[in-house]
Amino acid sequence: MHDHAVELPRFPRLPALALRGLPLAPLSLTLSAFARRMATRHPSMFRRLGDHAKARFVLDPTDLPICMALEPAEGRPRVQLSRAPLEGDARIAGPLAALLGMVHGAYDGDALFFSRDLVIEGDTAAVLALRNAMDNAELDLAAEAEAISGPLGARVRRLIDFAERRTGVALSRQEDMYEW
């Protein structure tokens, strides 16, 4: 588990620059399909959003040249990537390591918020509902990617583990979670 006082890893500059040239529509479709797969595997996560199941969440990794809108769409999630700022009911901004680290329990979201490593704007009740739903689902994005990769799952997992070791970014669920 990482101490929130430690400087958060930043997404490497060269791959971040490479994102500037990638077409975002295919990546948006891929992430939407990934989110729908997670919705199938974790249907209670979307039910727990309650009144916020139709909210639009803008996730803004400040160390990347893109931002993302997540629309839970009552269990049929959609993801939109953009190089321009996006509008939504709520915006969560911070380094990619902080955003992923909260999902995986590596960082305490409250500590990140109070240290200003994380910025939350808009409907804070919707953000709290999203946080609680994700925390309850105990998501592990690496395990989800491995599961949908079929016979390539073991290779995908090794690649993710390598990236996690090289970058210091929590790409999989941490055993001792912070409550965020």
C-alpha positions, 0 to 999 in steps of 0.5 A, spaced: 500 500 500 502 506 498 502 512 503 499 518 500 504 523 502 509 519 497 509 523 490 504 520 485 507 516 479 506 520 473 504 517 466 511 517 462 512 523 457 513 519 451 507 514 451 503 520 453 505 524 447 504 518 443 496 518 445 496 525 441 496 521 435 492 515 436 485 515 433 480 516 440 474 513 437 476 506 436 479 506 443 472 509 446 469 503 443 474 498 446 473 501 453 465 501 452 466 494 451 470 493 456 466 497 461 460 493 459 463 486 460 465 489 467 457 491 468 455 483 466 460 481 471 459 486 476 451 488 475 450 490 483 456 495 481 451 499 477 445 498 481 448 501 487 449 508 483 441 508 485 439 515 482 446 517 479 445 511 474 444 516 469 450 521 471 455 522 466 462 522 470 468 526 467 475 522 469 480 527 467 487 524 468 491 530 468 498 527 466 495 525 459 492 529 453 485 526 453 480 526 458 474 520 459 466 521 460 463 515 463 456 514 462 453 508 467 447 508 463 443 504 468 448 498 466 450 499 459 456 503 460 459 508 455 466 511 455 467 517 450 475 519 450 476 526 448 482 531 447 478 537 449 475 538 455 468 534 456 462 536 460 458 532 465 455 531 472 461 530 476 468 531 474 474 527 478 481 530 476 488 528 478 494 523 475 492 517 472 496 513 478 491 516 483 485 515 479 487 507 478 490 507 485 483 509 488 480 503 484 485 498 486 485 500 493 492 503 493 491 510 495 486 513 500 481 518 496 480 522 502 487 523 503 488 525 495 482 530 495 485 533 502 492 534 499 489 536 492 492 531 488 485 529 486 480 535 484 472 533 485 467 538 481 460 538 480 455 533 483 459 530 489 453 525 491 454 522 484 461 521 485 460 518 492 455 513 489 460 512 484 466 511 489 461 506 494 459 502 488 466 501 485 469 500 492 463 495 493 465 491 487 472 490 489 474 491 482 481 489 479 482 492 472 488 487 471 483 481 472 478 484 468 483 484 462 485 477 463 478 474 464 476 477 457 483 475 453 481 468 453 487 464 451 492 470 451 490 472 459 496 469 462 500 473 457 496 479 458 497 479 466 504 478 465 504 484 461 500 488 466 504 486 472 510 488 468 507 495 467 505 495 474 512 494 476 515 499 471 511 505 472 509 504 480 501 505 478 496 500 481 493 496 475 491 491 479 487 490 486 491 491 492 490 486 498 490 492 504 485 497 501 484 504 504 477 506 505 476 511 499 
